[in-house]
Amino acid sequence: MNADDLLLISVGGAAAGIARDVAAHAATPMRVLILDTDDATAQAAPPQAGVSSYIFGTERLNGRGTGGDRNVGAGALRDEAAALQTQIGTPRLAVVLTCCGGGTSGAMPYLLEILRAKGTATLTFATEPFSFEGDDRRRNASNLLPMLEGCTDALARIPLTGLLGEGGDGLTAAEAFREVSERLAAGIGLLWALITRPAFIGFDAERFHQFLVDHPQSGLPVFFADACCTGTDRDREALRQVIGSPRFQVAGIDRLANAAKILVGVLAGPDLRLSELGTIRQGLREIAPSAEYFLGTSLEEQRTGSLALVVMAFGKPPTDVTPGPRAPEGGLRPIRGGGRRAKGAQGSAARLGSVPNRFADVEPTVINGQNLDEPTYHRRGIRLKR
């Protein structure tokens, strides 16, 4: 795989720290582009191989940041679109990371449009702020996230509180930020290793490109969880942790059980056994029997004795959804029958059956049996090629 085919981009100061952490722990060199409006981001970090920083909006902001205004962030990126094109290059796949709430993240929609024009598939990780960060940041994030859905191929909306899990309430603010940064960096790092070092079941950048663009919707939602285990039952324990992860339980729906596509990455040493792959695949099949599966493996000598599992669930839930199953302590259990109807399926919208709405918690705009919140090319079945 050509190193230029894959690019990790971070937008904003908080995301920059996570991207640097991913690069620092990568088993192979990776190309990382850190974008920010505050030149303190570039000055505070030591040089890293493969990591470059670009401070945009210097004429408008003089390197001082946006002051929390996302419109300023968007304008600053437009000022330097030509220079940014050179910085990005021509990757086939870009993993884009931002922490929503601040002003610099307002540049995200324009950045994603630039990548789309290049034919680059984009997988976006966007974090939602903690509740204690204030109303302004939460309002900024709420306004920005729906905009990102229409600009990226797949969007992972990640509430920071959901990354903490049990015991999060007892952490200090500094500990909480450090914990979520480490967990998010670990998950992206596993995904990166899967793509850059594919083993006998490969999932390289080109295959991931096709995976992301092979659907008619923009902003396909993605939910992910990861685990790393050792011992004789490492496969079952990793599977149990992933299936039981609260990251898949959103608004009373198990996003793993109702996924349309599931990407499964297994990272281990040369001691990886076929029986372990079978255990993982069968366990996920029991939870989500109707999903389309894509399996990839990556083998690294230093992982001998351990097994890391990353699972990404893609797709909007159907109109009738299955409440989240839970894996009991003794093992796994399959999905149970009986679902509930999604909120907002009333009137003419209900007659559309499984047609989804692009925007969360908002009833679709339905006229003459058509959901006008869906892009025209989707409603008419027009296939866009890149």
C-alpha positions as CSV (number, residue, x, y, z in Angstrom):
1,M,0.0,0.0,0.0
2,N,1.2,3.4,-0.9
3,A,1.7,5.5,2.2
4,D,0.1,8.5,0.5
5,D,-3.2,6.5,0.2
6,L,-4.0,7.0,3.8
7,L,-4.1,10.2,5.9
8,L,-5.2,11.0,9.4
9,I,-6.3,14.6,9.8
10,S,-7.1,16.3,13.1
11,V,-8.9,19.6,13.3
12,G,-8.6,21.8,16.5
13,G,-6.3,21.7,19.5
14,A,-8.0,18.9,21.5
15,A,-8.0,16.6,18.4
16,A,-4.3,17.3,17.8
17,G,-3.3,15.6,21.0
18,I,-5.2,12.5,20.2
19,A,-3.7,12.3,16.7
20,R,-0.2,12.7,18.0
21,D,-0.9,9.9,20.5
22,V,-2.0,7.6,17.7
23,A,1.1,8.4,15.7
24,A,3.4,7.9,18.7
25,H,2.1,4.3,19.3
26,A,1.8,3.3,15.6
27,A,3.8,0.2,14.7
28,T,4.5,1.6,11.2
29,P,5.1,5.3,10.1
30,M,1.9,7.1,9.3
31,R,1.0,10.4,7.7
32,V,-0.8,12.8,10.0
33,L,-1.9,16.4,9.2
34,I,-2.8,18.5,12.2
35,L,-4.9,21.6,11.4
36,D,-5.6,24.4,13.8
37,T,-6.0,28.2,14.0
38,D,-3.9,28.6,17.2
39,D,-0.2,28.4,16.6
40,A,0.4,27.3,20.2
41,T,-0.8,23.8,19.1
42,A,2.2,23.4,16.8
43,Q,4.7,25.1,19.2
44,A,3.7,23.0,22.2
45,A,4.5,19.6,20.7
46,P,7.9,18.1,19.8
47,P,8.5,17.0,16.1
48,Q,7.2,13.6,15.2
49,A,8.0,11.5,12.1
50,G,5.2,11.7,9.6
51,V,3.3,14.4,11.5
52,S,2.9,17.9,10.1
53,S,1.1,20.9,11.4
54,Y,-0.6,23.6,9.4
55,I,-1.9,26.7,11.1
56,F,-4.7,28.2,8.9
57,G,-6.3,31.6,9.0
58,T,-3.2,33.5,10.0
59,E,-4.1,36.6,8.1
60,R,-7.5,36.7,9.7
61,L,-6.6,35.5,13.2
62,N,-2.8,36.1,13.5
63,G,-2.5,32.6,15.1
64,R,-4.7,33.4,18.1
65,G,-7.5,31.0,17.6
66,T,-11.2,31.5,16.8
67,G,-12.5,32.6,20.2
68,G,-15.0,29.7,20.1
69,D,-16.8,31.1,17.0
70,R,-17.3,28.2,14.5
71,N,-18.2,30.7,11.7
72,V,-14.7,32.3,12.1
73,G,-13.2,28.8,11.9
74,A,-15.0,28.1,8.6
75,G,-14.0,31.4,7.1
76,A,-10.4,30.9,8.1
77,L,-10.2,27.6,6.2
78,R,-11.8,29.1,3.1
79,D,-9.1,31.8,3.1
80,E,-6.4,29.2,2.5
81,A,-8.1,26.6,0.4
82,A,-5.4,26.5,-2.2
83,A,-2.6,26.0,0.3
84,L,-4.6,23.3,2.1
85,Q,-5.0,21.4,-1.1
86,T,-1.2,21.0,-1.3
87,Q,-1.0,19.9,2.4
88,I,-3.6,17.2,1.9
89,G,-2.3,15.6,-1.3
90,T,-4.4,12.9,-2.9
91,P,-5.2,10.2,-0.3
92,R,-7.7,7.5,-1.1
93,L,-8.9,7.4,2.5
94,A,-8.9,10.1,5.2
95,V,-9.7,9.5,8.8
96,V,-10.8,12.9,10.1
97,L,-10.9,13.7,13.8
98,T,-12.4,16.7,15.6
99,C,-13.7,17.6,19.0
100,C,-16.9,19.5,18.4
101,G,-17.8,22.5,20.5
102,G,-14.9,24.9,19.8
103,G,-14.6,27.4,16.9
104,T,-12.0,25.6,14.9
105,S,-14.2,22.6,14.3
106,G,-16.5,24.9,12.3
107,A,-14.0,24.4,9.5
108,M,-14.9,20.7,9.2
109,P,-17.7,20.9,6.6
110,Y,-15.5,22.8,4.2
111,L,-12.6,20.5,4.8
112,L,-14.8,17.4,4.1
113,E,-16.1,19.0,0.9
114,I,-12.4,19.5,-0.3
115,L,-11.7,15.8,0.4
116,R,-14.8,14.7,-1.4
117,A,-13.9,16.8,-4.5
118,K,-10.5,14.9,-4.5
119,G,-12.3,11.6,-4.6
120,T,-11.1,10.8,-1.1
121,A,-13.4,8.6,1.1
122,T,-13.8,10.0,4.6
123,L,-14.4,8.4,8.0
124,T,-15.1,11.1,10.5
125,F,-14.8,10.8,14.3
126,A,-16.5,13.8,16.0
127,T,-16.7,13.9,19.8
128,E,-19.6,15.6,21.6
129,P,-18.5,17.6,24.7
130,F,-19.0,16.8,28.3
131,S,-22.0,18.4,29.9
132,F,-19.8,20.4,32.3
133,E,-18.1,22.1,29.4
134,G,-20.9,24.6,29.1
135,D,-24.0,25.4,27.1
136,D,-22.0,27.3,24.3
137,R,-19.9,24.3,23.5
138,R,-22.8,21.9,23.6
139,R,-24.9,24.2,21.3
140,N,-22.0,24.6,18.9
141,A,-21.7,20.8,18.7
142,S,-25.4,20.3,18.2
143,N,-25.4,22.8,15.3
144,L,-22.3,21.3,13.7
145,L,-23.0,17.6,13.8
146,P,-26.0,17.6,11.4
147,M,-23.9,19.5,8.9
148,L,-21.1,16.9,9.0
149,E,-23.6,14.1,8.1
150,G,-24.0,15.5,4.6
151,C,-20.3,16.0,4.0
152,T,-18.7,12.7,5.1
153,D,-19.1,9.1,3.9
154,A,-19.4,7.8,7.5
155,L,-19.7,9.8,10.8
156,A,-19.0,8.4,14.2
157,R,-20.6,10.7,16.8
158,I,-18.9,10.0,20.1
159,P,-20.3,11.4,23.4
160,L,-17.2,11.8,25.6
161,T,-19.2,10.6,28.6
162,G,-19.9,7.3,26.7
163,L,-16.1,6.7,26.4
164,L,-15.6,6.8,30.2
165,G,-18.0,4.0,31.1
166,E,-18.5,3.0,34.8
167,G,-16.6,5.0,37.3
168,G,-16.4,8.1,35.2
169,D,-18.2,10.3,37.7
170,G,-15.4,9.8,40.2
171,L,-12.7,11.3,37.9
172,T,-11.4,14.8,38.0
173,A,-11.9,16.9,34.9
174,A,-8.3,16.5,33.9
175,E,-8.4,12.8,34.4
176,A,-11.6,12.5,32.4
177,F,-10.1,14.3,29.4
178,R,-7.0,12.2,29.6
179,E,-9.0,9.0,29.8
180,V,-11.2,9.7,26.8
181,S,-8.2,10.8,24.8
182,E,-6.4,7.6,25.5
183,R,-9.4,5.4,24.7
184,L,-10.2,7.2,21.5
185,A,-6.6,7.1,20.4
186,A,-6.5,3.4,21.1
187,G,-9.6,2.7,19.0
188,I,-8.3,4.8,16.0
189,G,-4.9,3.2,16.4
190,L,-6.3,-0.3,16.1
191,L,-8.2,0.7,13.0
192,W,-5.1,2.2,11.5
193,A,-3.0,-1.0,12.1
194,L,-5.8,-3.0,10.5
195,I,-5.6,-0.9,7.3
196,T,-1.9,-0.4,7.1
197,R,-0.7,-3.9,8.1
198,P,-3.3,-6.3,6.7
199,A,-2.5,-10.0,7.1
200,F,-4.0,-13.0,5.4
201,I,-7.5,-11.4,5.6
202,G,-6.7,-7.9,4.3
203,F,-8.6,-4.7,4.6
204,D,-6.4,-2.1,3.0
205,A,-7.1,1.5,2.1
206,E,-8.5,0.7,-1.3
207,R,-10.9,-1.8,0.1
208,F,-11.9,0.6,2.9
209,H,-12.5,3.3,0.2
210,Q,-15.0,1.0,-1.6
211,F,-16.6,0.0,1.7
212,L,-17.3,3.6,2.6
213,V,-18.5,4.8,-0.8
214,D,-20.6,1.7,-1.6
215,H,-23.8,3.1,-0.1
216,P,-26.3,5.6,-1.4
217,Q,-26.4,7.8,1.8
218,S,-24.1,10.5,3.0
219,G,-23.0,10.5,6.6
220,L,-23.6,6.8,7.2
221,P,-23.6,6.6,11.0
222,V,-20.9,4.4,12.6
223,F,-20.6,3.2,16.2
224,F,-17.5,1.4,17.4
225,A,-16.0,-0.4,20.4
226,D,-12.7,-2.1,21.0
227,A,-11.0,-4.4,23.5
228,C,-7.6,-5.9,24.1
229,C,-7.3,-9.2,26.1
230,T,-4.8,-11.9,27.0
231,G,-5.1,-15.4,28.3
232,T,-6.5,-18.7,27.1
233,D,-10.0,-17.2,26.5
234,R,-8.8,-13.9,25.0
235,D,-11.2,-14.2,22.0
236,R,-14.3,-14.8,24.1
237,E,-13.4,-12.1,26.6
238,A,-12.7,-9.5,23.9
239,L,-16.0,-10.4,22.3
240,R,-17.9,-10.1,25.6
241,Q,-16.4,-6.7,26.2
242,V,-17.2,-5.4,22.8
243,I,-20.8,-6.7,22.6
244,G,-21.5,-5.3,26.1
245,S,-19.9,-1.9,25.4
246,P,-22.2,1.0,26.2
247,R,-20.9,2.7,23.0
248,F,-23.4,0.6,21.0
249,Q,-26.3,1.5,23.3
250,V,-27.7,4.8,21.9
251,A,-31.2,6.1,22.6
252,G,-32.4,2.7,23.7
253,I,-31.3,1.0,20.5
254,D,-28.5,-1.5,20.2
255,R,-26.6,-0.1,17.2
256,L,-24.6,-3.3,16.8
257,A,-27.7,-5.6,16.7
258,N,-29.4,-3.3,14.1
259,A,-26.3,-2.5,12.0
260,A,-26.5,-2.9,8.2
261,K,-22.7,-3.5,7.9
262,I,-20.2,-4.6,10.5
263,L,-16.4,-4.2,10.1
264,V,-14.5,-6.6,12.3
265,G,-10.8,-6.1,12.9
266,V,-8.7,-8.7,14.8
267,L,-5.1,-7.7,15.7
268,A,-2.9,-10.3,17.2
269,G,0.5,-12.0,17.0
270,P,1.6,-15.0,14.9
271,D,-0.2,-17.1,17.5
272,L,-3.6,-16.1,16.2
273,R,-5.7,-19.2,15.7
274,L,-8.5,-19.9,13.2
275,S,-10.7,-21.1,16.0
276,E,-10.5,-17.6,17.6
277,L,-11.6,-16.0,14.4
278,G,-14.5,-18.5,14.3
279,T,-15.5,-17.7,17.8
280,I,-15.6,-13.9,17.1
281,R,-17.5,-14.2,13.9
282,Q,-20.1,-16.6,15.3
283,G,-20.6,-14.5,18.4
284,L,-21.3,-11.4,16.3
285,R,-23.5,-13.4,13.9
286,E,-25.7,-14.3,16.9
287,I,-26.0,-10.7,17.9
288,A,-26.6,-9.3,14.4
289,P,-27.6,-12.1,12.1
290,S,-28.8,-9.9,9.2
291,A,-25.8,-7.6,8.9
292,E,-23.2,-7.7,6.1
293,Y,-19.8,-8.6,7.6
294,F,-16.3,-7.5,6.6
295,L,-13.4,-9.2,8.4
296,G,-9.8,-8.0,8.5
297,T,-6.8,-9.2,10.4
298,S,-3.4,-7.7,11.2
299,L,-0.5,-9.6,12.7
300,E,2.4,-8.0,14.6
301,E,5.1,-9.8,16.4
302,Q,4.9,-7.6,19.5
303,R,1.2,-8.6,19.9
304,T,2.1,-12.2,20.6
305,G,0.0,-13.5,23.5
306,S,-2.7,-10.8,23.1
307,L,-5.7,-10.2,20.9
308,A,-7.2,-6.8,20.1
309,L,-10.7,-6.6,18.6
310,V,-12.2,-3.5,17.1
311,V,-15.8,-3.6,15.8
312,M,-17.5,-0.9,13.8
313,A,-21.2,-1.0,13.2
314,F,-22.4,1.0,10.2
315,G,-26.0,2.0,9.2
316,K,-29.1,3.7,10.4
317,P,-31.5,1.5,12.4
318,P,-34.7,0.3,10.6
319,T,-38.1,1.6,11.5
320,D,-38.6,-1.4,13.8
321,V,-35.6,-1.9,16.0
322,T,-34.4,-4.4,18.5
323,P,-33.7,-3.2,22.0
324,G,-30.1,-3.7,23.1
325,P,-29.3,-7.3,24.1
326,R,-26.8,-7.8,26.9
327,A,-24.3,-10.6,27.1
328,P,-24.7,-12.4,30.5
329,E,-21.7,-13.2,32.6
330,G,-21.6,-16.9,31.5
331,G,-21.4,-16.2,27.8
332,L,-23.2,-14.7,24.8
333,R,-26.8,-14.7,23.9
334,P,-28.5,-14.2,20.6
335,I,-30.8,-11.3,19.7
336,R,-34.4,-11.6,21.0
337,G,-37.4,-11.1,18.8
338,G,-39.9,-8.3,19.3
339,G,-39.0,-4.7,18.5
340,R,-40.4,-1.3,19.0
341,R,-41.4,1.4,16.6
342,A,-39.0,4.3,16.1
343,K,-40.1,7.7,17.3
344,G,-41.6,10.0,14.7
345,A,-43.0,7.3,12.4
346,Q,-46.5,8.8,12.0
347,G,-48.8,10.0,9.3
348,S,-47.4,9.9,5.8
349,A,-43.9,9.2,7.2
350,A,-45.2,5.9,8.6
351,R,-46.3,4.9,5.1
352,L,-42.7,5.1,3.9
353,G,-41.8,2.0,6.0
354,S,-38.1,1.8,6.5
355,V,-37.1,5.1,4.8
356,P,-34.8,6.8,7.3
357,N,-34.5,10.4,8.2
358,R,-31.1,12.1,7.8
359,F,-31.4,14.1,11.0
360,A,-31.6,12.7,14.5
361,D,-34.8,13.3,16.5
362,V,-36.5,15.2,13.7
363,E,-39.5,13.9,11.8
364,P,-38.8,13.6,8.0
365,T,-40.3,16.1,5.6
366,V,-42.7,13.8,3.5
367,I,-44.5,15.1,0.5
368,N,-46.4,12.8,-1.9
369,G,-44.8,9.8,-0.3
370,Q,-41.3,11.0,-0.7
371,N,-38.9,11.9,2.2
372,L,-37.4,15.2,1.0
373,D,-34.7,15.1,3.8
374,E,-33.0,12.4,1.7
375,P,-30.7,13.6,-1.2
376,T,-32.3,13.5,-4.7
377,Y,-29.7,11.0,-6.0
378,H,-30.7,8.7,-3.2
379,R,-34.4,8.9,-3.7
380,R,-34.0,8.4,-7.5
381,G,-31.5,5.6,-7.2
382,I,-28.7,7.5,-9.0
383,R,-25.3,6.0,-8.3
384,L,-22.5,8.5,-7.7
385,K,-19.1,7.2,-8.8
386,R,-15.8,8.5,-7.3
